[in-house]
Amino acid sequence: MDHNSRVLEAPSLEVDSNVDHKDDPAKISSSGSWKSTYFIIGMAVVERFAFKGIETNLINYLTGRLGESTAAAAANVNMWAGIATLMPLLGASVADSYFGEYRTIVLSSLLYILGLGLLAFSVQLSSGSSPVQLQVVFFFFSLYLVAIGQGGLKPCLQAFGADQFDQENEEERKAKSSFFNWWYFGLAGGVTISILVLSYIQDNVSWSLGFGIPCFLMVLGLLLFLTGAGTYRYSIKKDQRSPFVRIGRVFVASAKNWRSITPTSDEEVAQGEIPHQQGSYQFNFLNKALVLPRGSEENKKACSINDVEEAKAVLRLFPIWFTCLGYGIMSAQPSTLFTKQATTLDRSIGPSFHMTAASLQVFRSLTVLILIPIYDRIFVPIASSFTRKPSGITMLQRIGTGIFLFILTMVFAALAELKRLKTAEKYQLLDMPKATLPMRAWWLVPQFIFFGISDLFTSVGMQEFFCDQFPSELRSVGLSLCSMITGLGNILSSFLISVIGKVTSGDGGDDGWFNDNLNRAHLDYFYWLLAGLTTLELVVFLFFAKSYIYNRSSTI
């Protein structure tokens, strides 16, 4: 008896439901954990370098080389960025149902590289000062090909990285929470280098080279990822049915049995007992999926308790997901309106060097680079000593803190824009949109810094939350829903800009909040509106977060 107890208490040397590259059971000592995530984070850094190298300065390419108006270019950037962040839902669905994360990563990377290569080639199609129609069509085709490629790569890469940590192992469980911090640290590093290097090359050397470098580095990133194949843990499905089919059947069965009495005893439950765990009595109407039709002898038609609990877990997440959409609207501003603000200001450093407008975004990522080590190595241990939680604060507390900081970000942005407009009026430059205002670009730095601090809390918190709280076989989908927040936010931002622009413009279309002449526009009004909407979002978020029940207490 004592011998058996010792055997049961001994730490497992193998990871449940995981194999190595030889299809043997994955061992903790020789696979996964940090030794594998270095390759995965390296690939993620390259991917963010490439994507941000396109997105950061895209509005200037559209208004410059393609001759679009500020409003049209901002709408196009927001629409593309929105669709790019919606595509991960499709990519994650394909990965979780058919190809698996590893193969989806490889195939998506190849498509990504193709799109980047065609994008660089499209710049060569121009003739003269005005773009030809072929160039415009080819450019947007390549741009959306990149969006499709990153749609399969982004959620699967992060979920694959999280899968390298064994949730049943205490040390690896703690390391997994830290993984999300260092993942974002790596992304911020890639973004920082991209903004500093690529935006300068695109504005001062060549757009072809500025779009071609990301393509070359993506090839190197894919090779790096493939190099680590021998160290990875590969998940194997316990249930061969698609997780979408399993969860979908729960909702269908519940609807069919809506007149049935919710199961409360063993005789009314198709398989086993209703689990007595926290949260299992939420959404009791889904328990009707456990009821067999009268006279039926085909037990296979009943949903299992695990299926019902997975459906409840997914349903429980949607109020939180919905109340985070305001974050997505905020995330659209740095690469569009913040950047356009910077184009009108004095960006000189010394007598001869001038920063590009897009390079101001580096303060956002630099803030993340500086604060993540402080957060992970200092804040978390201190907070843990008070809260007794491995991550210091809960994931929802982290998200809520970030949303509050976004309100302050919009306040700083509105005040800086008000200062810019007063400067233009003071020096009689209201009708000189191409003139550089005698106002230093450093006035915009606080809003970028606060944006980075907000990202540290909200973005990282959401990634960990949706990965951790979704059923294990749907982690890629959980992370894609997290990306969808940004995607829908970009689309909502584009919609708001379009509607507000039409409503506030005069008969001649010369006035309004988003006038092409920013000295006559009122971006400050838009920022105050966003601050108000974010405040409302925070109130609703706190209401749902207060009643949310985590589905795994070990991760709180």
C-alpha positions in Angstrom: 0.0 0.0 0.0 2.8 2.4 0.9 4.7 1.4 -2.2 1.7 2.2 -4.4 1.2 5.6 -2.6 4.8 6.5 -3.3 4.4 5.6 -7.0 1.2 7.7 -7.3 2.9 10.7 -5.6 6.0 10.6 -7.7 6.1 13.3 -10.4 5.2 12.1 -13.8 8.1 11.9 -16.2 5.8 12.1 -19.2 3.4 14.7 -20.4 -0.2 13.5 -20.8 -1.6 13.6 -24.3 1.7 14.8 -25.9 4.3 13.2 -28.1 7.7 14.2 -29.3 9.0 14.4 -32.9 9.4 10.6 -33.0 5.8 10.1 -31.9 7.0 8.7 -28.5 5.4 10.0 -25.3 6.9 13.4 -24.6 9.2 13.5 -21.6 9.4 16.5 -19.3 13.1 16.4 -19.1 13.8 16.3 -22.9 11.0 18.2 -24.6 9.0 21.4 -24.3 9.3 24.1 -21.7 11.7 27.0 -22.2 14.1 25.1 -24.4 11.3 24.9 -27.1 9.8 28.3 -26.6 13.0 30.1 -27.6 12.5 28.9 -31.2 8.8 29.8 -31.1 9.3 33.2 -29.6 12.1 33.9 -32.1 9.6 33.1 -34.9 7.0 35.4 -33.3 9.5 38.3 -33.0 10.3 38.0 -36.8 6.5 37.8 -37.6 5.8 41.0 -35.6 8.8 42.7 -37.2 7.3 41.9 -40.6 3.7 42.8 -39.8 4.5 46.0 -38.0 6.9 46.9 -40.8 3.9 47.0 -43.1 1.3 48.4 -40.7 3.2 51.1 -39.0 3.9 53.3 -42.1 1.0 52.0 -44.3 -1.0 55.2 -43.9 1.9 57.3 -45.2 2.3 55.0 -48.3 -1.4 55.2 -49.0 -1.6 59.0 -48.7 1.8 59.5 -50.5 2.5 56.9 -53.2 -1.2 55.9 -53.8 -2.6 59.5 -53.4 -5.4 58.7 -51.0 -7.0 61.2 -48.6 -6.3 61.0 -44.9 -9.8 59.7 -44.1 -9.8 57.1 -46.9 -6.3 56.0 -46.0 -7.2 55.7 -42.2 -10.3 53.7 -43.1 -8.3 51.4 -45.4 -5.6 50.8 -42.8 -8.2 50.1 -40.1 -10.2 47.8 -42.4 -7.1 45.8 -43.4 -5.8 45.6 -39.8 -9.3 44.6 -38.7 -9.6 41.8 -41.2 -6.0 40.7 -40.5 -7.0 40.3 -36.8 -10.3 38.5 -37.7 -8.5 36.0 -39.9 -7.0 34.1 -36.9 -10.4 32.7 -36.1 -10.5 30.9 -39.5 -6.8 29.8 -39.1 -7.4 28.6 -35.6 -10.5 26.7 -36.6 -8.7 24.9 -39.4 -5.8 24.1 -37.0 -8.0 22.7 -34.2 -10.3 20.7 -36.5 -8.0 19.5 -39.3 -4.2 20.2 -39.6 -3.1 20.8 -36.1 -1.0 23.7 -34.9 2.4 22.7 -36.2 1.4 22.1 -39.8 -0.9 25.2 -39.8 2.1 27.3 -38.7 4.3 26.0 -41.5 1.7 26.4 -44.3 0.6 29.8 -43.1 4.3 31.0 -43.0 4.7 30.0 -46.6 1.6 32.0 -47.6 2.8 34.9 -45.5 6.2 34.9 -47.3 4.5 34.8 -50.7 2.3 37.8 -49.7 5.3 39.9 -48.5 7.2 39.1 -51.7 4.4 40.2 -53.9 3.9 43.3 -51.8 7.5 44.4 -52.4 7.1 43.6 -56.2 3.9 45.7 -56.4 5.9 48.9 -55.6 7.8 48.4 -58.9 4.6 48.5 -60.9 4.3 52.3 -60.6 5.0 54.6 -63.5 5.5 58.3 -63.0 4.1 60.2 -60.1 0.6 58.8 -60.0 -0.2 55.1 -59.4 -1.6 53.0 -62.1 -4.7 50.9 -61.5 -2.8 47.6 -61.8 -0.4 48.7 -59.0 -3.3 49.6 -56.7 -5.1 46.3 -57.3 -1.9 44.2 -57.0 -0.9 46.1 -53.8 -4.1 45.4 -52.0 -4.2 41.8 -53.2 -0.7 41.3 -51.7 -1.7 43.1 -48.6 -4.7 40.9 -47.9 -2.6 37.8 -48.7 -0.3 38.8 -45.8 -3.4 39.1 -43.7 -4.5 35.6 -44.5 -1.1 34.2 -43.8 -0.7 35.8 -40.4 -4.3 34.7 -39.7 -3.1 31.1 -39.5 0.3 31.8 -38.0 -0.4 34.2 -35.2 -2.9 32.2 -33.0 -1.4 28.8 -33.6 2.2 30.0 -32.9 1.2 31.4 -29.5 -1.0 28.4 -28.6 1.8 26.0 -29.7 4.1 27.9 -27.4 1.7 27.7 -24.4 1.3 23.9 -25.1 5.0 23.4 -24.4 4.2 23.8 -20.7 2.6 21.0 -18.7 -0.5 22.3 -16.8 -0.2 19.4 -14.4 3.4 20.2 -13.4 3.6 23.0 -10.7 6.8 24.5 -12.0 5.8 24.5 -15.6 2.4 25.9 -14.7 4.1 28.9 -13.1 6.4 29.2 -16.1 3.5 29.2 -18.4 2.1 32.4 -16.8 5.6 34.0 -17.2 5.7 32.8 -20.8 2.9 35.3 -21.8 5.0 38.2 -20.3 8.1 37.2 -22.2 6.2 36.4 -25.3 5.0 40.0 -25.4 8.4 41.2 -24.5 9.8 39.5 -27.6 7.0 41.0 -29.8 7.7 44.4 -28.4 11.4 44.0 -29.3 10.5 43.0 -32.9 8.1 46.0 -33.2 10.7 48.4 -31.8 13.4 47.4 -34.3 10.8 47.4 -37.1 9.6 50.9 -36.3 13.1 52.3 -36.0 14.6 50.6 -39.0 11.9 49.9 -41.6 10.0 53.2 -41.2 13.3 55.1 -41.9 14.1 52.9 -44.9 10.6 53.3 -46.3 10.6 57.1 -46.0 14.2 57.8 -46.9 15.6 55.0 -49.0 13.1 52.8 -50.8 9.6 51.4 -50.3 10.6 48.2 -52.2 13.5 47.6 -49.8 11.2 48.5 -46.9 8.7 45.9 -47.9 11.4 43.4 -49.1 13.3 43.1 -45.8 10.3 41.6 -43.9 10.0 39.0 -46.6 13.6 37.9 -46.2 13.4 37.8 -42.4 10.2 35.8 -42.5 12.2 33.1 -44.5 14.8 33.1 -41.8 12.1 33.0 -39.1 10.5 29.9 -40.6 13.9 28.2 -40.8 14.5 29.0 -37.1 11.1 27.5 -36.2 11.8 24.3 -38.1 15.2 24.0 -36.4 13.4 23.5 -33.1 11.1 20.7 -34.3 13.1 18.1 -32.4 12.4 19.8 -29.1 8.7 20.4 -29.4 5.8 18.7 -27.7 3.0 17.8 -30.0 -0.6 17.5 -28.6 -2.7 14.5 -29.5 -6.4 14.7 -29.3 -8.2 12.6 -26.7 -11.4 12.9 -28.6 -11.2 12.5 -32.4 -14.4 14.5 -32.9 -14.0 18.1 -33.8 -14.3 20.3 -30.7 -16.7 22.6 -32.7 -18.9 19.6 -33.4 -18.9 18.5 -29.7 -19.7 22.0 -28.4 -22.2 22.7 -31.2 -24.1 19.5 -30.4 -24.6 20.7 -26.8 -26.4 23.8 -27.9 -28.4 21.9 -30.5 -29.4 19.2 -28.0 -30.3 21.8 -25.4 -32.6 23.5 -27.9 -34.2 20.2 -28.9 -34.8 19.3 -25.2 -35.9 22.7 -24.1 -39.2 21.3 -22.7 -37.4 18.7 -20.7 -36.7 19.2 -17.0 -33.1 20.1 -16.3 -31.3 17.0 -14.9 -31.0 16.9 -11.2 -30.6 13.1 -10.5 -28.7 10.2 -11.9 -31.8 8.7 -13.6 -32.2 11.8 -15.7 -28.6 12.1 -16.7 -27.3 10.2 -19.7 -23.8 9.7 -18.5 -22.5 10.0 -14.9 -23.5 12.7 -12.4 -23.6 16.4 -12.9 -20.2 17.5 -11.4 -20.3 19.4 -8.1 -17.8 22.0 -9.1 -17.8 25.8 -8.9 -19.5 27.2 -12.0 -21.1 23.9 -13.1 -24.6 25.3 -12.1 -24.2 28.4 -14.3 -26.2 28.1 -17.6 -28.2 25.2 -16.3 -30.3 25.1 -19.5 -27.3 23.5 -21.2 -27.7 20.5 -18.9 -30.7 19.6 -21.0 -28.2 18.3 -23.5 -27.5 15.4 -21.1 -31.1 14.2 -21.4 -31.8 11.3 -23.7 -35.0 11.4 -25.9 -37.8 9.3 -24.4 -37.6 5.7 -25.5 -34.1 6.1 -27.0 -31.6 3.3 -26.5 -28.8 5.0 -28.4 -26.6 6.4 -25.7 -24.2 7.9 -28.3 -26.8 10.5 -29.1 -26.4 12.1 -25.6 -23.8 14.7 -24.9 -21.2 13.9 -22.3 -20.8 16.0 -19.2 -17.4 17.1 -20.4 -19.0 18.4 -23.6 -21.5 20.4 -21.6 -18.9 21.8 -19.3 -16.8 22.9 -22.3 -19.8 24.6 -23.8 -20.5 26.4 -20.5 -16.8 27.5 -20.3 -17.0 29.0 -23.8 -20.4 30.7 -23.1 -19.0 32.1 -19.9 -16.3 34.0 -21.8 -18.4 36.0 -24.2 -19.5 38.8 -21.9 -15.8 39.4 -21.0 -14.9 39.2 -24.7 -17.7 41.7 -25.6 -16.7 44.3 -23.0 -13.1 44.2 -24.2 -14.0 45.5 -27.7 -13.2 49.1 -26.6 -9.6 48.0 -26.3 -9.6 47.1 -30.0 -10.8 50.6 -30.9 -8.0 52.1 -28.9 -5.4 49.9 -30.5 -6.2 51.3 -34.0 -5.1 54.9 -33.1 -1.3 54.7 -32.8 -0.7 53.5 -36.4 -3.3 55.9 -37.9 -4.3 59.2 -36.2 -1.4 59.4 -33.7 1.0 59.0 -36.7 -0.8 61.7 -38.8 -0.6 64.0 -35.8 3.2 63.5 -35.7 3.5 64.4 -39.4 2.7 68.1 -38.6 5.1 68.5 -35.7 8.8 69.3 -35.4 10.6 65.9 -35.3 14.1 67.1 -35.6 16.9 65.7 -33.4 19.9 67.9 -33.7 20.7 70.0 -36.7 20.4 67.4 -39.4 18.4 64.3 -38.3 14.6 64.1 -38.4 12.6 61.2 -37.0 9.9 59.8 -39.1 6.3 60.3 -37.9 5.8 56.5 -37.6 9.0 56.1 -35.4 7.2 57.8 -32.5 5.4 54.5 -32.0 8.7 53.1 -30.7 8.0 54.7 -27.4 5.0 52.4 -27.0 7.1 49.2 -27.5 10.1 50.6 -25.6 7.8 51.1 -22.6 6.7 47.4 -22.8 10.4 46.3 -23.1 11.3 48.3 -20.0 8.3 47.4 -17.9 7.8 43.7 -18.6 11.0 42.5 -16.8 10.0 44.8 -13.9 6.5 43.4 -13.9 7.5 39.7 -14.1 10.5 39.8 -11.7 9.5 42.5 -9.2 5.8 43.2 -9.3 4.5 39.6 -9.5 6.6 38.3 -6.5 5.6 41.3 -4.4 1.9 41.0 -5.3 2.0 37.2 -4.8 3.2 37.7 -1.2 0.0 39.6 -0.5 -2.6 37.8 -2.7 -1.1 34.3 -2.6 -1.7 34.0 -6.3 1.2 32.7 -8.5 0.6 35.5 -11.1 0.3 38.3 -8.5 -3.2 39.5 -9.6 -5.9 37.7 -11.4 -6.1 37.8 -15.2 -9.3 39.9 -15.1 -7.8 42.3 -12.6 -4.9 42.8 -15.0 -7.2 43.5 -17.9 -9.3 45.9 -15.9 -6.3 47.9 -14.8 -5.2 48.2 -18.5 -8.7 49.5 -19.5 -8.5 52.2 -16.9 -5.1 53.2 -18.1 -6.5 53.5 -21.7 -8.8 56.2 -20.4 -5.8 58.2 -19.2 -4.1 57.5 -22.6 -7.0 59.2 -24.5 -7.0 62.1 -22.1 -3.3 62.7 -22.8 -3.9 62.4 -26.5 -6.8 64.9 -26.5 -4.8 67.5 -24.5 -1.8 67.1 -26.8 -4.0 67.6 -29.9 -5.6 70.7 -28.3 -2.1 72.1 -27.7 -1.3 71.3 -31.4 -4.4 73.1 -32.7 -3.7 76.2 -30.5 -0.1 76.3 -31.8 -1.4 76.3 -35.4 -3.8 79.1 -34.7 -1.2 81.1 -32.7 1.3 81.1 -35.6 -1.4 81.6 -38.3 -0.8 78.2 -39.9 -4.4 76.9 -39.9 -4.5 77.0 -43.7 -1.0 75.6 -44.3 -1.4 71.8 -43.8 2.1 71.0 -45.1 3.9 73.4 -42.8 5.8 72.1 -39.8 4.3 73.5 -36.7 6.7 75.1 -34.1 5.8 72.4 -31.6 8.0 69.5 -30.7 6.9 66.0 -31.4 7.8 65.1 -27.8 4.3 66.4 -26.8 2.9 63.2 -28.2 5.3 60.9 -26.2 3.1 60.6 -23.1 0.2 59.1 -25.0 2.5 56.5 -26.6 4.0 55.7 -23.2 0.7 55.3 -21.5 -0.4 53.2 -24.5 2.5 50.8 -23.8 1.7 50.6 -20.1 -1.9 49.8 -20.9 -0.8 47.2 -23.4 1.3 45.5 -20.7 -1.8 44.9 -18.6 -4.7 44.6 -21.1 -3.1 42.8 -24.1 -1.0 40.3 -22.1 -3.8 39.7 -19.7 -6.3 39.0 -22.5 -3.9 36.6 -24.2 -3.4 34.6 -21.0 -7.1 34.7 -20.1 -8.5 33.4 -23.4 -5.8 30.8 -23.8 -6.2 29.5 -20.2 -10.0 29.6 -19.9 -10.9 28.0 -23.2 -11.1 24.2 -23.4 -7.6 22.8 -24.1 -8.3 21.7 -27.6 -9.6 25.1 -28.5 -6.7 27.2 -27.3 -5.9 28.5 -30.8 -9.6 29.6 -31.1 -9.4 31.3 -27.7 -6.3 33.3 -28.8 -8.0 34.1 -32.2 -11.0 35.5 -30.3 -8.5 37.6 -28.4 -7.1 38.8 -31.8 -10.7 39.4 -33.0 -11.1 42.0 -30.3 -8.4 44.1 -32.0 -9.8 43.2 -35.4 -13.4 44.2 -34.7 -12.0 47.3 -32.8 -10.2 48.4 -36.0 -13.3 47.9 -38.0 -15.4 49.8 -35.4 -12.8 52.6 -35.4 -13.0 52.8 -39.2 -16.8 52.9 -39.0 -16.7 55.6 -36.4 -14.3 57.7 -38.4 -16.4 57.4 -41.5 -19.7 58.2 -39.8 -18.4 61.0 -37.7 -16.5 62.4 -40.7 -19.7 62.6 -42.7 -21.9 63.9 -39.8 -19.4 66.7 -38.8 -18.3 67.9 -42.2 -20.0 70.9 -43.8 -21.7 71.1 -47.2 -18.4 71.4 -49.0 -16.8 68.6 -47.0 -14.0 70.9 -45.8 -14.9 71.0 -42.1 -15.3 68.1 -39.7 -13.3 66.2 -37.1 -11.2 64.4 -39.8 -10.4 67.2 -42.2 -7.5 66.4 -44.6 -6.0 69.6 -43.2 -5.3 68.5 -39.6 -5.0 72.1 -38.5 -8.7 72.5 -39.3 -9.7 69.1 -37.9 -10.7 68.1 -34.4 -9.1 64.9 -33.5 -9.3 66.1 -29.9 -13.0 65.7 -29.9 -12.6 62.1 -31.2 -10.2 61.3 -28.4 -12.5 62.7 -25.8 -15.3 60.5 -27.2 -13.1 57.5 -27.0 -12.2 58.3 -23.4 -15.9 58.5 -22.6 -16.7 55.2 -24.4 -13.8 53.5 -22.6 -15.1 54.7 -19.2 -18.5 53.1 -20.0 -16.7 49.9 -21.1 -14.8 49.7 -17.8 -18.0 49.9 -15.8 -19.7 47.1 -17.8 -16.4 45.0 -17.7 -16.3 45.3 -13.9 -19.9 44.2 -13.6 -19.2 40.9 -15.6 -15.7 40.3 -14.2 -17.1 40.4 -10.6 -19.4 37.5 -11.3 -17.0 35.5 -13.5 -16.0 32.0 -12.3 -12.7 30.7 -13.4 -12.8 27.2 -14.8 -9.4 26.2 -13.4 -8.6 27.4 -9.9 -4.9 26.7 -10.4 -4.5 29.5 -12.9 -6.1 32.3 -10.9 
